[in-house]
């Protein structure tokens, strides 16, 4: 087992080397420039559109339903435990790289969502299908290359759903329930598996209905807790920001045992956890975006891009400031001796008398459970792409089984495998974004100032699982 762990860690270090960091951040910056800083449009127009309805347009769920499903998968334990893990392994400077990944990642999330809607298809029974696999297959001129990359994306994304979407989330729920509520982990796994089965067998409409109600509550509840802690740590907020910025680029030490290992370690864990958190560039959220009722691709792309804004620019930043300011304020916390991000977060929320642990427990459970639901949908769409409808029931059964046994799996190994799969599914998706950037620019120019204009391009009807 130790040999297997060493091999997996080496693979993780290889795929998350400078090449992957350059490809991911490079795409973020490139698309920011190509879309003329679409981030500003996302904030001003995307947030407004996210609560608007477009019932006469083709699609399965509302724009907000698609956004809620995407947010359900992105606002997960990566925002709580993932940020803590990045700080523990990469130093406080990782927070800045995580945040920058989100800021520039808004443009990539916009781009990947746009092509997901533009190249979406409809199944024979009327369901919308879309995502990187259809953009690669239908959008690229090199059909052989496009189909090969589409298949690679679908396979890795389907496999990733069991890690990032299920095992890590259930394990987090089980751990927090055992430590705070003294409930046996095995029991938690079975309960989560049953609750997951009840929802995911109802399809995207069932998942979206649950997420529309759960996401606003869980985000507001957690953010309120962060605001209270920042109020308690108010005298350390500015020093925390200075420490984060300084140790993002140079090695050094700060109060509370905080140590920066240099730019490479900070970038590695900051970018990796940023991707784990906001999923910009992974190609997962656009799968939900493709199901939205929207008049044109740009309209839904703006809505989808707000997910990265809320997830990383707001929630992850607040978590990072909470953790770093807490460590600096409390000398008894030795960050060098803590490698578990969940432990760091628990210590921070313990500062709130009585309610602190409650806020953290409710936050982790709701964040993680919503992620389980969102990724179940992503995995289904990918499996249906290469295996057809006959692959759905086995996939759902295996997904529920993974949820049941996840609490007894070694969490550190699962996180590492999830990181590897995240990178492998991101690569073909980033190729799609870069190669189709002229299409993204053209569609943006056409609709950005005419968001109510309808795109009447016929949506092809396909038989899923049958590649041409």
N, C-alpha and C positions, 0 to 999 in steps of 0.2 A: 504493500500500500504506500509505503514511504517513497519507493522508487517511482510509482505512478504519479504521486503528488509532485515530485521533483521534475518529472517530464512535463507535466501540465503547467507548472510554474515557468519552465523554460519556454514553452510555446507561448504562454501569455506575455512574457517579456519580449519575445520576438515580434509577435503581431502588434504589440503596443509600443514598438520602438519608434524612432524618429520618423520612419516612413509613414506609419499610420497617423501619427500626430500631424505631420505635414499635410497629408491628404485631407484629413478632417478639417483642421483649422484653415488650410488653404482654400478648401471649397467654401467654407463659411465666409471668408474674406472676399473671395472671387464673386460669390453670388450677392454679397452685400453691395459690391461695386456695380455688378451687372444690372441689379434691380434698382440702382440709385438709392440705396439705403431705405429699402422697403420697411425697415424697422419703424420708421416714423409713421408710415401709413398703417402699419399693424396696430400701433397704439391708438391712433386717432380714429381709424375707420374699422379696424378688425374687431375691437372690443364692442363697438356699437352694433356691428353686424352679427356678433355672436349671440345676441339676445333677440335678433329679428327672425321672422319666419318667412319662408319662401314656399308655401304649400302647393303652389301650382307647378313647381319645377319637378323634374324627375328625380327620384331618390327614394330611399327606404325610411330614413329618419330625418328629423329637423337638423338645421345647422348646429344648434346648441346640443342636440343629442349626439351628433358626431363628435363635437368638441369635448363633450362630457366623457364620452367613451375613450377618447384619446387622452384626456387629462386623467381619467381613472387609471390608465396604464402608466402614465408618466409621473404623476404625483404619487409616489409609493415610498418604499423604505429607502430608496436612493436619496430622497430629500432629508431623511432623518438619520438613518444608520449609515448610508453611503457617504454623506458629507463628513460625518464623524470618522469614518474609516479613511477617507482621503486626508484628513488632518493628522490622524494617527500615523499613517504610513508616509505621507508626502510633506508633512509639516503644514503650518497655517497658510503658507503661500499657495497651497493647492486650492484654497477657497477662491482666490483671484482667477486662477485658470479655469476653474469650474464655472465661475460667473461669466468670464469672457467667452467661454464656449457657448453659453446661453445667449448672450447679447448678439454675437455674430451668427449664432445658430438659428436665430429667428429667420434670417434670409434663406437658409437652407431648408428649414421647415416649410416656409412659404413655397419655395421652388418645388420640393418633392410632392407637396400636396397639390400644387397646380397641375403637374403632369399626371398625378394619380387620377384626378377628376377628368382631365382632358382625354385620357386614354382608357377610361373605364369601360367596362362591357356589362351586358345584362345576360343573366342565365335564362334558360328556356322557361323557368318557372317564375321569372320576373324579379329575381334578386340582383342587386348591384354588386359587381366585383371590380376591384381596382387596387392599385398599389404599384410598387416598383416592377413587379414581374410583368404586368400588362404594359407599363410604360416602356420597358426594355423590349418586349416582344413586338409591340405595335408602333413604337415611336422611332426606333433606330432604323436607318437605311440598310445596315448590314444585318440582314434577318437571321443568318446563322449565329452570329455573335450575340445578337440580342436575345434569341431564344435560349442559348446556352447560359448566358448571364442571368436570365429570368429564372431558369430552373435552379441555378446555384443559390440565388437569393431566396427562393421559396423553400428550398430544403433547409438552409441554415436558419431562416427565420422560424420555420416550423419547429426545428430542434431548439432554438433559443427560447421559445415560449415556455418550455418545460423548466428552464433555468431562471431567467430574469423574470418571467411572468408568474411562475408557480412555486418552485421549490424554495427560492430565497424568500419569497413573501410569506409562505406558510411557516417556514422555519422561524421567521421574525415574529409572527403572531404567537407561535407556540412558546418561544423563549420568553416573550414579555408576559404571557399569561401564566407561565410557570413561576416566574420570578416575582410577579406582583399579585397574582390571584391564586397562586399555589394549585393550579390545575395541571394535571398530568399532560405532558406533551402529546402522547399518543391519542388521548381523548380529543385534544384540540385538533389534531390532524383529521380525525374522523369527522368531527363536526364541520370543519371547513370544507372537507370533501363533499359532504352531503349538501351544504348550502350552495357550493359551487355548481354541483350537478343540477340542482333545482333551477338555477338561473340560466346556465349556458345551453341547456337543452331547448331553451325557448328562442334561441337565435339572437340576431342583432337588435331587434326591437325590444326584447326582454332585457338584454344587457343595457341598452341605452336608457330604458325607463328607470332601472335601478341606479345607474350612474348619474342621471340628471338630478336625482334626489340626494344621492350620497356625496357627490363631489363638492357642491357649494358648502354643505354643512362641515365636512371634514376639513376643508381648507380654512374656513373662517375660524373654526375651533382651534386648530393648530397655530395659526397666525396670531390669534389672541394670546395664546400661551407665550409665544415668542416675544410679543410686545411687552408683556408683563415682565419677563426675564430681562429684556433690554432696559426696562425702566429700573429694575433692581441694579443692573450693571452699568447704569448710565455714565458713571465716571470713568469707565474703561472702554467705552465704545470707540472713541477717537484713537486711543492707543492700540486697540485691536485692529482698526483699519490700517494704521501705520505699520503694524507688525505684519499683517497679511500682505500688504504691498511690497514691503522690504524683503521678506523671506520668499516671495514668489520668484525672485531673481538671484538672490545671493544666499549662501549658507550662513548660519548664525544662530543665536539663541535669543530668547525673550523670557519674560516673566512666566512663572508657572511651569518651568521645565520645557517650554515650547522650543523646538529645534527645527530649523530649516535645513534640508539636506542639499539645497541647490536647485537650479532651474529645471534640470531633467526630472528629478523625483517629483517636484511640485507639478510640473506639466503632465507627467505620466499619470499620476493619481487624480489630479484635478480634471484633466481632459477625459480620462476614462470614466470617472464618477459623474462628470458632467453629461457625458453621452448616456450613461446608465440612467441618469435622472431625467433629462429632457428628451432624449432619443432623437435629437435633430441630426439628420444624416443617416439614421439607421433604416429608415423606410417603413417603420412600423405604423406610426400615427396616420400616414396617408391612406392606409388600408381602411381606416374608419372614415376618413374624409371622403373617400370615393362613394360611400353609401349615403351621403348627405343630399338633401333636397336643395339644389342651388341652381341659379339661372345661368351662371358661367363659372369657369374654373377659378378665375381670380377672386371672385367673391368668397368662395369656400377656402381658398388658400390663405386669404387674410385672416379668416376666422381661425383656421388651424394654427397659424403662426402665433396667435395669442397664447396658445398652450405653452410654448417655450418661454414667453414673457412671464406668465404667472408661475410656472414651475421653477425656473432657474433664476431669472432676474429678481423675482420677489421672494419665493419660498426658500430656495437654496441659500440665497444671500443672507436672509434672516437667520437661518440655521447656523451658517458659518459664523456670523457675528455673535450669536448666542453662545456657541461653543468656545470660541477664542476668548471672548470677554470673560466668560465664566472661569476658564482656566487661569487667566491673568489675575482675576479678582480673588481666587481662592488658592493660596500657596500650597494647601494640603493636597491639591490635585496635581499629581506628577504625570504629565502627559507622556513622558518617556517610558513609563511602565504600563501604559494602556495602549493596546493595539486593536481593541474592539470598539468600533464606532458607537455601538449601542450603549456601552458603558459610559462613554463620554456624554452622550445625550441624556442618559438617565441622571447623571450627576448634575447637569445643568438644570433640568426640570425639578430636581429635588429642592432647588432654591425657593420654589413656590410652596408655601406651607399647605399641607393637606391635599390641595387640588393638583399640584405639580405632577405626581405620578399618575393621577387619573387622566389628565390631559394627554400625557405621553402614551399611556395605554390605549386610550380611545383613538388617538392620532395614528399610532402604528397599526392597530387593528383595521381601522377604516381605510387608511392609505393602502395597506397591503391587500386587503380583500378586494378593493376596487381594481387594483392592478391585476389581480388574478382573473377577474372578469374580462377586463379589456384585452389582455394578452390571449385569453382563450379564443376570442373572436379573431385576433390576428393569426393565430396558429391555424384555426379552421380554414381561413381563406387561403393560406399558403398550401395547406394539405389538399384542399379541393382543387387548387391550381394544377398540381402534378398527379393527383390520384383520383380526382373526381369525387362525386358525392358519396361513393362507396367508402371513401376514406374517413368520412366525418365521424361516424359512430365509433370506430376503433380509436380515433384520435381523442374524442371526448372521454371515452372510458379510460384511456391511458392518462389523460390529463387529471382526471379525478383520482386515479390511483396514485399518481405522483404527489398530489396534494395530501393524500392520506399518509404516505410514508415519509414525506419531506422532513418532519420534525426529528427523525432519527438519523438524518444524513449529516455528514460533517459540513458545516456551513461555509468554512473558509474555502474548501475545495469547490463547492457549488458556485460561490461568487467568482472564483477564478475561471471556471468553465464558462460561466455566463459572460464574463468579460471577453473571452476568446470568441464565443459565438456572436456576440454583439459586433465585434470588429469584422468578422467574416461575412456577416449579412450586410454590414454597412458598405463594404467595398463595392459590390455590384450596384447598390443603390446610389452611391456617390458618382459612379460612372454614368448612371442614367441622368443624374442632375447636370453633370458637366457636359455630357454629349448633347443633351437636349436644351442646353442653356439658350440657344438662339430661339427656340420655340417659347421658352419661358419669357424671354424679353419681348417677343412679338405679342404674346397673349396679354402681357402686362400693359403694354402700350395701348392695346385695343380696348381693354376694359377698365383700367384703373380709375379713369375719370368718368366712366359710364357703367357703374356697378349694377345698375338696374337693367342693362341691356341683356337680352336673352340669347344664349348660344343654342341655335336650333340644329346643330350637327347631329345626325342620327347616331344613336348608341347601338353598336353591333350586338347581336344576340349570339351567344356562343354556347357550346356544350363543354362544360368544365371538365378538366382532366384529359381532354383530347387535344393534344398539341398538333398544329398543322405542319 
